[in-house]
Amino acid sequence: MFEIGLACAVFGVRHDGLFDPWYDLRLCGVSPEAADGAPGFALNAPYGLDELARADTVLVPAVPEECIDGTREVPAELIAALREAADAGKRIASLCNGAFALAAAGLLDGRPATAHWAHTATLARRYPKVDVDDQVLYIDDGNVLTSAGMSGGLDLCLHLVRRDLGAQVANQLARVLVVPAHRPGGQAQFVERPVPETDDDSLMPVLAWAADNLHRTLPVDDLAARAGMSPRTFHRRMRSAVGITPLQWLLAQRLNRAQELLETTDLPIDHVGERSGLGTANNLRRLFALHLGVSPTEYRRAFPSAHPARGPRPAGRMADARA
């Protein structure tokens, strides 16, 4: 129920001023009868699995526990519908343990994939052809994407919005949902201490300051001093609380800022590099090619109307399939 709720919150709710048209979310199921969800809930799917072939993107939420341990098979109808959608070139994404449905359909064979960390060992054992990674929040492998459990599914949903409509729209939606605007997929899904023990122990003030000052040179030693920690302690706290190093976090924030500037301004490439803290135009191009697979100019061309004031860009239709 949680993963379906995430999909509905991101793709099924239209927020004024965010983007128009928004996604058309359709809940699909093996049968129209109500299915048991969490205790006290029942779930009705108004659409059948034939809807998946007409969707642009198919989301597969977590499957029942029995489909994870193998005491119950993923419904054959769902497997057939997923294969048909994949053969038609549809984008298919699993949330949490929906990866077991994709694996049962053979869609993860030879691909990197993830799921909730508590079940990745089972996924690897039951489907040895899958390259399972239990250390990441989500994996984007082109037209097949998988995510970790719980909030990792939300990160993947926001990543899909970012791919479709740009960084600015995804960041605005994240603010509406009161969640971090961008957590990179490579961030660890299981961290030692995600919640600070006391307010004084929190990294959030210094990270918020850094996010507002990305145009500056931000040596890790200076950030550590601002946080009142030694560089070694700051590095360790970042790893334990966020799951990545300070430099990895800074790079992700700067790439995100550069994407926003390319979408919403006509600044020259060298100015985008300066304002995002990525340096020269050549360095910006190198980092975009390495991490995004496109040049800054190509990225700007792909989102000519990401800003609502410039007019809407057609959005794909999302179909949400459940096991």
Summary of the structure (lengths in Angstrom):
residues: 323
radius of gyration: 20.5
end to end distance: 11.5
largest distance: 59.2
contacts: 1040
relative contact order: 0.14
helix: 47%
strand: 11%
